[in-house]
Amino acid sequence: EYQVLLIMTTATKTEKPILFNTEMIQAILDGRKTQTRRVIKADEKGHVCRDGTCIELDKEHGLVWNPYAGSPKRIYPDPEEYCPYGYPGNELWVRENFYFPSILDHGKPSNVSEDVAVYYEAGLEMQPGSEKHGRKRPSIHMPRWASRIQLTVEDIRVERVQEISEEDALAEGIERTDWEYSCAPYRNYNHDHMKAGQNCSTARYSFMTLWDF
């Protein structure tokens, strides 16, 4: 399985939306997350096509070649051209789970005016259903004006998911435990809470549980 790696910085060019779950939103707000990985979408032959040009992922190098060329000559097209989030310098506005005041529970987010209060699930101290906000809205329905986080793409590359390094796993926002001398100092995302005996010994292993989360 291959994925597109985006190396991000909080901070312009073309804007595109990007979704994160609540745990990763919190990691961004805490300054722990500066990278994100997304699966490359290929056809049944393993080819990725754009504007009539198709490429094939190279299992050894994570690079590509043109399967429809007249000869087996290798080409190395820029992976940015095949990334749905664009090029370095492009801005991404983040969609996350959110709430509007309860009086608007039956309205569509797209019909809500920009002067309405927005509550965000990440960092929210109030409980859902309180007097100050209504039902939770999925991140996919967040309008542009309600987004509080913008990211700028710094770099894009293609790599296999299994090749992530310990350093890059930490840059994905992996959560550390509170136990300074623990032999398993990283969160296991297959469990709801961090508990002794359930955590991960490396950030790479923690990322594996996050990827399957």
N, C-alpha and C positions, 0 to 999 in steps of 0.2 A: 504494500500500500504506500502510495506517494502522497505528499502533501505540499502545499505552498506555504512557505515561511514568510511572514511579514514581520520586519523589525520596526517597532513603532517608537514614536516620541510624542509626548503630549505637547501640544502647541495650541502661496496657496493656489492650490489649483483646483482641479475637479473634485467635487464632493461626492462621496458614496456612503450609504449606510452600512453598518456592520453590527451584528448582534453578539452580545456576551451574556452568559448567565450571571446570577447574582454574586457567586463566589469570585468570578473573574473581574466583575465590576469592582468589588471590594479590593482585589489585588491591584487593580489600576489606581484606585484612589489612595492606596497605601504606598504606591511607588514600587511595588514588587514585580509588576508585570510590564515588560517592554517588548515581548514577542507574542505572536499568536500563529497557530498553524491551522490550515484549512485543507480539506481533501481536494485533490485535483479531480475534476469530473472527466472521465474518458468514456469512449463508446465500447461496444462489446469486443472490439479488437484491441482495446487498450490504447487507442489513438485519441489525441486531443486535437480538435479542429477549431480554426477560427478564420473567418473570411476566406474560406476555400482552401486554406493551407492546413495540412495535417502533420502532426508530429507524433513520435512514438517514444515512450519513456525508456531510457536505457537502465536496466536493472543494476548494472555494475557501477555506472558513474552518476546516475540520477539526471543525466542529460538526455538529449533527444536527437532523432534523425528523421529525415523525410521518407516515410515508407512508400510514397508514390513517385519518387524520383526515378529517372531512367537508369540510374546506376546506384550502387550502394554507397555513394559518396556521403559522408557525414556532414551534417550542418548543425550548428549550435545556435538556434534562434534565441533571442532574448526572452527569458521566462516572464519578464514583465509584460510582454505582448499577450501572454496567455493568462495573465492574472486578472480575475474579475474586479479587483480593487484598484487596478490602474498602475501607475508608475510612481517611483519615489518623488515625493513632493506633493502627491495627492493627499487630500484631507479625508478622513473618515469620521462621520458623526455617529456616535454610539447609541444604539437602541438597547434599553434595559427594562426590566419589569418596573411598573410604576402604578400610581394611583391618582385619581382625581377626587375632588370632594364628593361625598356620597350622594349629594343632590343630583349629580350627573351620572349616576350608575347606569341609567338606561340609555344614555346617549353614546353616539359613536365618537371615538377620539378625533376623527377627521373633521367633525363638526364643532369641536370645542374651540373657543376663542383663546387667543394667546395670552390673555390677562388672567387666566384661571390658574390657581395654585396647583403645583405638581409635587407629588411625594414619591420618593424613589425607594425601592425595596432595599437596596444596598445602603446600609447605615441607618435605616429607619428604626427609630426607637419605639414608636407607637405600634400597637398591635393592629392587624387588619380588622376592620369592622368598628374601629373607634369613631368618635364623633367628628374627627377632623379629616378623615378620608374614607373613601368607599371601597369597592371591590378592586382586587388586583387586576391590572391590565397586562397582558403578555407583551413582551418587548417588541414583537413584530408589528404591533399596532401603535407604537410611539410615533407621534408626528415630529417632523424636523424641529419645530420651534421648542419642543419640550426637552430636547437632548441637552444635557449639561456637560458632556465630555466630547472633545474633539481630539483626534489623533492624526499625526502626520506620518505617512509611510516613509521610512528612511531607506529600506533595502528590501529586496525580494529575491528569494532563491528557491530552488526545487531540491528536495532531499527526501529520503525514505524516512518514515516515521521512526523506524528502529534505530536510526543513526543519530538521534538526538544526543547531545553531550550533556554531561552533568551541569556545566555552566549554562547551557541553553535551557535545560529543564528548570533551573532556578529562575531564569529570565521569563519563563512562562507564568511565573507568579505562584509557584509551589509554596504551600504554607508550612512553616516550621512549627514544631511542637514547643511547649514551654519548658521541656525538660532539657536543660543545658548539657547534661552528660549522658543522655539517652543514646543507646546504640541504634535506635530507630527514630531519628529526629524529624522525619517528614510525614505529612498527613497522608493517610490512606483514604482516598475519596470514595471507596466502596463502603465506608462507614460514615454514619451521620456526624459523629463527634470523635475527636482525638482522644484515644484511650491507650494506656500502656498495654503493649502486647499486640496492638492492632495497626501500628504505624509502619512506615517504610524506612529501610536503612539507607536508601539513596534517593536523590531528587529524581533520577531517571525512573526508578520504580514508582515513585509517587506520581510522576507524570503519566505513567502507564495506567494507573488507576483513574487518573483524571480523564485521560483520553476515552476510557470505557465508561465514564461516569454518566 
